[in-house]
């Protein structure tokens, strides 16, 4: 069996619905369309207008002709009658496909509902079933699965319409989607009242979104807990992330660096944290002492050579005085007169 000559190319199409729940259901909602994590269009219920962010977006007719409300079911959890606790909700509809060796392979689509940053219920496009994420959504699962035409429509959309839309978007936007933007990396330090220091690494303006940020101490990886912002979108369709690490300068004198790995970089980037005023590391102290000794030795030799050239004295006489006579042939004494 022959192996695949190149890497597997994967693509994804995500539609994100975000809305606020009022007394009569959703009052306002916002829709964002993303291809491979790149924002390509958005829809605002206040303007009732689909706005593409790229010229090639509407050349993919399926995407621009789609009604963002077609996936909102009248009896969905967006209905205030379904439950009364959550106040803000988000719906994510996504599908994908892979292209290994020039062939395509469908990745089953999903439809997920979340409220107050917690998963509520999801639809499995491959099995055609609703999956309850929490106990309160079990009743909704039973109610929605009883509506077979609605489930069949969702399954058809996730397995066919969604994938065809994605293929059209990838075809028309391949130049944009294929570009890679390297991150701009910087580090910063912030002092804490307890004497510790928080060092932060910022990676800005990169695309595509997958990125790996880690910390290095003395050229070795750090396995300690770090605080990460996650990968966040920018307004210009690029991405941003931040990773922070808290250290104690009173106990830790080691040099730290932020290491960033991204597909746009030929090799990992290392950005060293500027040293703070305070005790120097042993390695730095040894280097400074050796440099000072070498400089002092060179200065002494230079002065002796200058005096010898101007007085005709030997180097030993300059160092030890006029009694210096050198080592006589066959003798064993150094300097002084014979007793």
Legacy VTK file of the C-alpha trace (Angstrom):
# vtk DataFile Version 3.0
C-alpha trace
ASCII
DATASET POLYDATA
POINTS 339 float
0.000 0.000 0.000
1.445 3.372 -1.004
1.684 6.098 1.598
0.252 9.586 1.260
2.905 11.850 -0.328
1.852 14.958 1.554
0.152 16.171 4.731
-3.595 15.864 5.204
-5.272 19.217 4.511
-8.186 19.897 6.846
-10.780 22.665 6.600
-13.614 23.774 8.855
-16.702 25.956 8.497
-18.167 27.410 11.707
-21.286 29.501 12.208
-21.528 31.132 15.643
-24.834 32.557 16.893
-24.730 34.776 19.989
-27.884 36.262 21.476
-29.448 37.830 24.555
-32.611 36.263 25.890
-35.513 38.572 26.638
-39.014 37.941 27.921
-40.178 36.895 24.441
-37.196 34.823 23.384
-34.074 36.200 21.688
-34.223 39.984 21.331
-30.938 40.558 19.483
-28.429 38.134 18.034
-25.165 38.236 16.138
-23.860 35.655 13.663
-20.209 35.147 12.721
-19.026 32.855 9.928
-15.491 31.426 10.054
-13.505 29.320 7.589
-10.470 27.641 9.142
-10.785 30.095 12.040
-10.797 33.129 9.735
-13.791 35.449 10.045
-15.390 35.757 6.602
-18.820 37.283 7.295
-21.105 38.509 10.047
-24.809 39.158 10.452
-26.474 41.543 12.917
-30.168 41.177 13.702
-30.485 44.941 14.221
-29.411 45.681 10.629
-30.797 42.450 9.107
-27.803 42.461 6.773
-25.125 39.888 5.993
-21.756 41.664 5.697
-18.826 39.783 4.125
-15.332 40.663 5.323
-13.656 39.420 2.120
-14.523 40.096 -1.526
-14.472 36.402 -2.395
-17.028 35.574 0.294
-20.104 36.297 -1.836
-18.650 34.567 -4.866
-19.445 31.443 -2.886
-23.181 31.838 -3.512
-24.241 29.237 -0.995
-22.797 31.246 1.881
-24.386 34.577 0.941
-27.764 33.115 0.038
-28.098 31.296 3.347
-30.530 32.713 5.889
-28.805 32.833 9.300
-32.146 32.169 11.011
-32.832 28.877 9.220
-31.039 26.946 11.961
-33.029 28.566 14.770
-35.832 26.189 15.635
-39.055 27.689 17.044
-38.859 25.293 19.994
-35.115 25.605 20.528
-33.634 26.442 23.962
-33.566 30.035 22.750
-37.270 30.029 23.623
-37.743 31.441 27.095
-40.355 28.762 27.787
-37.735 26.010 27.562
-35.957 27.103 30.708
-35.616 30.304 32.685
-32.154 30.394 34.253
-29.707 31.309 31.431
-29.667 34.872 30.146
-27.076 34.689 27.375
-26.731 31.928 24.813
-24.511 30.847 21.944
-25.104 28.361 19.148
-22.277 26.827 17.139
-22.870 25.009 13.882
-19.766 23.498 12.322
-18.625 20.939 9.795
-15.341 19.992 8.175
-13.635 17.879 5.574
-10.135 16.569 5.030
-8.279 16.085 1.753
-5.665 13.313 2.124
-3.855 12.456 -1.129
-6.245 14.529 -3.209
-9.354 12.730 -1.920
-11.982 14.170 0.394
-13.195 12.749 3.680
-16.227 14.148 5.486
-15.941 15.141 9.115
-19.383 14.868 10.693
-20.927 18.233 11.511
-22.246 19.275 14.895
-24.753 21.780 16.227
-24.160 22.898 19.814
-26.054 25.154 22.199
-24.352 26.780 25.180
-25.507 29.187 27.868
-23.511 31.278 30.316
-20.299 29.679 28.986
-21.573 26.127 29.652
-22.600 23.478 27.115
-26.338 22.779 27.167
-27.215 20.401 24.326
-25.801 19.333 20.972
-26.923 17.589 17.791
-24.814 14.745 16.413
-24.968 15.101 12.642
-23.687 11.584 12.025
-26.240 9.760 14.184
-29.046 12.306 13.866
-29.545 12.468 17.642
-29.514 15.173 20.286
-26.968 14.792 23.111
-27.809 16.353 26.484
-24.805 17.964 28.168
-26.541 18.704 31.485
-29.538 17.262 33.289
-31.890 20.226 32.564
-31.480 19.620 28.810
-32.791 16.021 28.913
-36.367 17.252 28.530
-35.381 19.350 25.501
-33.613 16.320 23.988
-36.766 14.208 24.233
-38.951 17.004 22.877
-36.718 17.814 19.883
-36.083 14.202 18.881
-39.844 13.795 18.611
-39.753 16.338 15.775
-38.271 14.009 13.142
-38.576 16.416 10.164
-36.487 18.975 12.053
-33.835 16.388 12.955
-33.709 15.156 9.359
-33.258 18.705 8.098
-30.365 19.292 10.507
-28.710 16.007 9.576
-29.016 16.799 5.857
-27.588 20.280 6.368
-24.615 19.134 8.448
-23.727 16.243 6.141
-24.302 17.906 2.764
-25.194 21.606 2.633
-22.612 22.623 5.232
-19.817 20.695 3.529
-20.716 22.010 0.059
-20.653 25.558 1.422
-17.240 24.904 2.949
-15.831 23.533 -0.303
-17.084 26.567 -2.205
-15.557 28.940 0.356
-12.191 27.150 0.301
-12.129 27.211 -3.500
-12.827 30.942 -3.775
-10.706 31.982 -0.803
-7.720 29.673 -1.218
-5.249 32.571 -1.612
-6.384 34.200 1.632
-6.776 30.946 3.546
-3.359 29.729 2.395
-1.450 32.734 3.727
0.516 32.575 6.963
1.159 35.615 9.147
3.933 35.322 11.760
3.263 36.494 15.312
4.778 39.634 16.789
6.198 38.444 20.104
7.053 40.579 23.137
7.554 40.003 26.856
6.738 42.186 29.852
7.282 42.132 33.630
4.951 43.226 36.406
5.967 43.460 40.081
3.667 42.150 42.816
3.411 43.445 46.409
4.623 40.100 47.781
7.963 40.467 45.985
7.190 38.107 43.138
7.231 39.062 39.474
4.728 38.094 36.792
6.320 37.705 33.370
4.011 37.707 30.354
4.538 36.689 26.754
2.365 38.325 24.083
1.941 36.937 20.557
-0.024 39.244 18.252
-1.265 39.316 14.679
-0.714 35.679 13.673
-2.673 33.420 11.329
-3.697 30.606 11.194
-4.805 30.367 14.830
-2.968 27.217 16.034
0.068 28.334 18.061
2.162 26.976 20.946
3.593 29.303 23.605
5.816 27.931 26.373
8.423 29.117 28.879
12.103 28.208 29.009
14.452 28.506 32.002
18.177 27.963 31.507
17.358 26.600 28.023
15.110 23.901 29.519
11.328 23.651 29.277
9.256 24.658 32.280
6.495 22.313 33.316
5.073 24.682 35.938
1.523 25.999 35.813
1.040 28.990 33.538
-1.881 31.349 33.036
-3.020 31.531 29.412
-5.606 33.752 27.761
-6.277 31.171 25.086
-6.279 32.037 21.379
-8.426 35.133 20.843
-9.567 36.737 17.553
-8.602 40.261 16.514
-10.761 42.636 14.493
-8.495 42.179 11.440
-9.062 38.385 11.343
-5.688 37.662 12.949
-5.238 36.195 16.417
-3.713 37.036 19.795
-2.606 35.020 22.809
-0.881 35.676 26.120
0.890 33.370 28.555
1.966 34.478 32.050
4.228 32.943 34.671
4.794 34.043 38.282
8.334 33.772 39.678
10.183 34.916 42.813
13.334 36.915 42.134
14.549 36.378 45.717
14.764 32.626 45.175
15.029 32.299 41.407
17.910 34.009 39.568
17.619 31.946 36.407
17.152 33.599 32.999
13.727 33.053 31.433
12.592 33.119 27.818
9.309 32.782 25.973
9.279 30.229 23.159
6.724 30.542 20.354
6.040 27.888 17.711
3.855 28.673 14.674
3.531 27.337 11.135
4.729 30.686 9.738
8.040 30.452 11.626
10.905 28.354 10.185
11.989 27.547 13.736
10.779 28.336 17.277
11.276 31.946 18.375
12.949 32.673 21.731
12.401 36.054 23.415
14.388 36.485 26.641
12.892 38.311 29.596
14.867 41.481 30.485
16.822 40.988 33.721
15.632 42.892 36.769
17.938 44.788 39.138
19.072 42.500 41.910
21.421 39.557 42.538
23.083 38.163 39.459
23.029 34.508 38.600
26.206 32.485 39.425
26.965 32.004 35.746
26.846 35.736 35.094
29.045 36.455 38.153
31.716 33.976 37.016
31.784 35.510 33.543
32.181 39.023 34.954
35.006 37.993 37.318
36.934 36.227 34.554
36.522 39.210 32.266
37.811 41.590 34.968
40.842 39.384 35.713
41.695 39.079 32.040
41.463 42.843 31.600
43.638 43.543 34.651
46.294 41.046 33.529
46.461 42.579 30.071
46.898 46.047 31.576
49.803 44.948 33.841
51.646 43.238 30.987
51.192 46.304 28.815
52.752 48.595 31.437
55.720 46.240 31.958
56.419 45.981 28.250
56.327 49.765 27.944
58.816 50.232 30.836
61.162 47.556 29.461
61.255 49.198 26.059
62.153 52.530 27.634
64.632 51.401 30.335
66.249 48.290 28.863
65.330 46.194 31.902
64.097 42.671 31.668
60.570 41.739 32.530
61.650 39.810 35.656
63.605 42.805 36.926
60.587 45.027 36.520
58.499 42.598 38.536
60.945 41.566 41.321
63.548 44.330 41.467
67.220 44.624 40.660
68.127 41.445 42.611
66.480 39.365 39.908
69.166 37.447 38.086
67.198 34.785 36.390
68.053 31.066 36.652
71.821 30.475 36.177
72.907 27.596 34.029
73.257 24.476 36.187
72.266 26.425 39.334
69.392 25.965 41.655
68.953 29.406 43.230
66.690 32.214 42.168
67.781 35.856 42.582
69.950 37.318 45.339
73.747 37.065 45.796
75.758 33.934 46.537
76.446 33.578 50.260
LINES 1 340
339 0 1 2 3 4 5 6 7 8 9 10 11 12 13 14 15 16 17 18 19 20 21 22 23 24 25 26 27 28 29 30 31 32 33 34 35 36 37 38 39 40 41 42 43 44 45 46 47 48 49 50 51 52 53 54 55 56 57 58 59 60 61 62 63 64 65 66 67 68 69 70 71 72 73 74 75 76 77 78 79 80 81 82 83 84 85 86 87 88 89 90 91 92 93 94 95 96 97 98 99 100 101 102 103 104 105 106 107 108 109 110 111 112 113 114 115 116 117 118 119 120 121 122 123 124 125 126 127 128 129 130 131 132 133 134 135 136 137 138 139 140 141 142 143 144 145 146 147 148 149 150 151 152 153 154 155 156 157 158 159 160 161 162 163 164 165 166 167 168 169 170 171 172 173 174 175 176 177 178 179 180 181 182 183 184 185 186 187 188 189 190 191 192 193 194 195 196 197 198 199 200 201 202 203 204 205 206 207 208 209 210 211 212 213 214 215 216 217 218 219 220 221 222 223 224 225 226 227 228 229 230 231 232 233 234 235 236 237 238 239 240 241 242 243 244 245 246 247 248 249 250 251 252 253 254 255 256 257 258 259 260 261 262 263 264 265 266 267 268 269 270 271 272 273 274 275 276 277 278 279 280 281 282 283 284 285 286 287 288 289 290 291 292 293 294 295 296 297 298 299 300 301 302 303 304 305 306 307 308 309 310 311 312 313 314 315 316 317 318 319 320 321 322 323 324 325 326 327 328 329 330 331 332 333 334 335 336 337 338
